[in-house]
Amino acid sequence: MEKHVTSLELSKRLKELGVKQKLLFWHELNNIDGGIGTGEIVYSKDMSVPVYYSYGYVSSFLASELGEMLPERLFDRYHLNISRIHNVWVVQYSYGLEIEVTSQADTLVNAIAKATIYLLEQGIINVEDINK
């Protein structure tokens, strides 16, 4: 399952940036280290968090969910490209040989998450638009 959902670290950063928390998959935060733990990935058929997860949760996004948040183009010039090169996933916005944004990760979902985080942190996209 870890290859299909965002890592705990990236999931936490997306939450900090205000990305709406979806409840299909999430990382359960445990009480071992005050809710900062590695977090087991939990699936919810009815999209709800049971009350016994008292230490909280962080949504684990699928690549398809995050991919829908990314714009197809930036600044009416750079096009979204996603590729896999030597077992590394690359998400970039480019125009010819000119590259505006690049993120890389060992899984597709984490590469998309890193690109989303970068675009949010730089103010290129805003959380209100992606939370619609």
C-alpha positions in Angstrom: 0.0 0.0 0.0 2.9 2.4 0.7 3.6 2.7 -3.0 0.1 4.0 -3.7 -0.4 6.6 -1.0 1.7 9.6 0.1 4.3 9.1 2.7 3.6 10.2 6.3 6.1 13.1 6.0 4.5 14.5 2.8 1.0 13.8 4.0 1.7 16.0 7.1 3.1 18.8 5.0 0.1 18.8 2.7 -2.1 19.0 5.8 0.0 21.9 7.2 -0.5 23.7 3.9 -4.2 23.4 4.3 -5.0 20.7 1.7 -8.5 19.3 2.5 -8.2 16.0 4.3 -9.9 13.1 2.5 -10.8 10.0 4.5 -10.4 7.1 2.2 -6.9 6.3 3.4 -5.0 7.9 6.3 -2.0 7.5 8.5 -3.0 6.8 12.0 -0.8 8.8 14.4 0.2 6.7 17.4 0.9 7.6 21.0 4.4 6.2 21.1 5.9 9.7 20.4 3.1 12.0 21.1 1.3 11.6 17.8 4.3 12.1 15.5 4.8 8.4 14.8 5.2 6.5 11.6 1.5 6.0 11.4 -0.2 2.8 10.1 -2.1 3.3 6.8 -5.8 2.7 7.4 -8.6 2.2 4.9 -12.1 3.5 5.5 -15.0 2.2 3.4 -17.4 4.8 4.7 -14.9 7.7 4.7 -15.0 8.2 8.5 -12.4 8.1 11.3 -13.3 5.9 14.2 -13.4 7.7 17.6 -10.7 5.4 19.0 -8.0 7.1 16.8 -7.6 9.7 19.5 -4.1 10.7 18.5 -5.3 12.0 15.2 -4.9 11.2 11.5 -3.3 12.6 8.4 -4.9 11.9 5.0 -2.9 9.6 2.7 -3.5 10.8 -0.8 -3.6 8.6 -3.9 -1.7 9.7 -7.0 -5.0 10.2 -8.8 -6.3 12.5 -6.1 -3.2 14.7 -6.1 -2.9 14.6 -9.9 -6.3 16.2 -10.2 -5.0 19.1 -8.0 -2.1 20.0 -10.3 -2.8 22.5 -13.1 -2.1 21.3 -16.7 -0.1 24.4 -17.4 1.7 27.1 -15.4 1.9 30.7 -16.5 0.2 29.8 -19.8 3.6 28.4 -21.0 4.9 25.4 -19.0 3.2 22.0 -19.6 2.9 19.3 -17.0 5.0 16.2 -17.7 5.2 13.1 -15.7 7.7 10.4 -16.5 9.7 7.6 -15.0 13.5 7.6 -15.7 15.7 4.8 -14.2 13.1 3.9 -11.6 12.7 7.5 -10.4 9.4 9.3 -11.0 9.8 12.9 -12.3 7.1 15.5 -12.3 8.0 18.7 -14.1 6.6 21.7 -15.8 8.5 22.5 -19.0 8.4 24.3 -22.3 10.9 22.8 -24.7 14.2 22.6 -22.9 13.1 25.3 -20.4 12.1 23.8 -17.1 10.2 25.7 -14.4 9.4 23.1 -11.7 10.9 19.6 -11.1 10.2 17.1 -8.4 11.5 13.5 -8.0 10.7 10.5 -5.8 10.8 6.7 -5.8 7.0 6.6 -6.1 4.6 8.4 -8.5 2.4 9.6 -5.7 5.3 11.1 -3.7 6.7 12.9 -6.8 3.3 14.4 -7.4 3.0 15.3 -3.7 6.4 17.1 -3.8 5.4 19.1 -6.8 2.1 20.0 -5.2 3.9 21.1 -2.0 6.4 23.2 -4.0 3.7 24.9 -6.0 1.7 25.7 -2.8 4.8 26.9 -0.9 5.8 29.2 -3.8 2.3 30.6 -4.1 2.0 29.4 -7.7 -1.2 27.6 -6.8 -3.4 28.3 -3.8 -5.0 25.9 -1.5 -8.5 27.3 -2.0 -8.4 26.3 -5.7 -7.3 22.8 -5.0 -9.7 22.2 -2.2 -12.8 22.8 -4.5 
